[in-house]
Structures are given as structure tokens and as C-alpha cells.
Amino acid sequence: MNIRRDDTVVVLSGRDKGVKGKVLSADPKAGKVIVEGVSVAKVHQKPRRQGEEGGIIKKETPIYASKVQLVCPKCDKGVRVGHKIVDGKKVRVCKKCGAEI
């Protein structure tokens, strides 16, 4: 999976198609990511401690990583990701412009 936490991604399909957002968490084992402001569900939350308020809150739900694409900071578009070895370290690069991501 080429997507990590704090990456900027664009949604490719579904009701949130075209929305850009920051990845809050990634689960490579399940192949899912949680993106800020995408796939938001209303969850009924019960107060757990005294003084805490319950109610209906909005929470991002996981979506498949194959439905999002990494956004290149230089191109500002969704791009495919390649890999290159620079100074003995493997880095991600944009397939369109070759910039490091």
C-alpha cells in the first residue's frame, strides 16, 4: 500500500468522488484508510464519564485504499506512485513529473 498517514489523497469513486483530504490513519492489513471529511457517518454516542455529553457525533469511516489516489504536491493532481532509491533510501516519486512525494 503506497498511502501513509498525513498524505493528501483524492477520492476516485463513490459518493465523495473528487474530494481531497488528509489521511488520518492507514491500515495496510485490511487495505483501508480513514480520510478527513470523507465517508462521514453519524454515530450515537453514550456519555461514558460523569459530566461528559452524549449525542449524535460525526465520525469518518474507513474506505478501501484502492478508491483513493495520492496527490503530488508539485502537480496538484492525483498521480500514480513510483519508487526510487536515493542515498540508500527508498522514496516515493510521482510518475508524471518525477518529484519526490
N, C-alpha and C positions, 0 to 999 in steps of 0.2 A: 504494500500500500504506500503510495507516494505522498499521502497527505498527513501532515502532523499538526499538533496543537499550535495555535496562533497564526496559521496560514490563512490567507484570504482566498476564498473559493467562490465560484459561481455555480448555481444550481442549473442542471441541464434538462431535467424533466420533472413533471408533477405540477401541483397547483402553485408552487413557488418558483416556477421556471424563470430564469433570468435574474434572480435576486442574488446580490453579492453579500457575503458575510464572513465573519471571522470564526474559525474553528475553535470551539470551546474545549472539546475533548475528542480523542480518536480511540477506537477500539479495533486494533488490527485483527484480533482473533475472530471477532464477529463480522468484520468488514464494514463497520458503521462509524459514522461521525455525528457529532452534535454541532450544528451551525447556529450562530447567534441570529435570532429573528426569523428562522426558517422552521417549518413544521411545528408551529406553536399549538399546544393543546391546553385546554382549561382543566385544571386539576382541583378537586375538592380536598382541602387540607384541614385537618382537625388540629386544634391547639394542643400541643404536647406538654408545655410547661405553664405554670400559673403566670398570667399577665401576657402571654403570647396570644396573638389573634389568629383565628382560623378564618376560613372563607375560600373563595374561588381565586386561584392564582394562575398565571400563565407560565407554562413551562415548555422549553424546547425538547422535542423528542428526537431520538436518533433516526438518521436516514442512511441508506446504503452509500458507501463511498464511491460506487460506480456512477451515482447520479450527480456527483459534483466534479468540477474541474478546477485545478489550481489556476490562480490569476497571476500572470507575470507582472512584476512592478514596473518594468520598462514598457511593455506592450499595452498594459492595462486591459488585457483580454484573457479569456480562458484559453490555456495552452496545454499541449502535451508536455510531459516531463521526460528529459533525458538525464543521463548520469555521466559525469566526467571526473577523472582523478586529478586533483590539483594539490600539489605539495604533499602527496601521500594520503590525502583525504578524499573521500568520495563525496562530491557535491551534486546538487540537482541543478540542471540548466534548462532554459526554455528552448524548445525545439524550433521555434520561429526565429528568434533573434540571437540565441546563444548566451543570453545574460544569465548570471547566477541567480538562483532563487533562494 
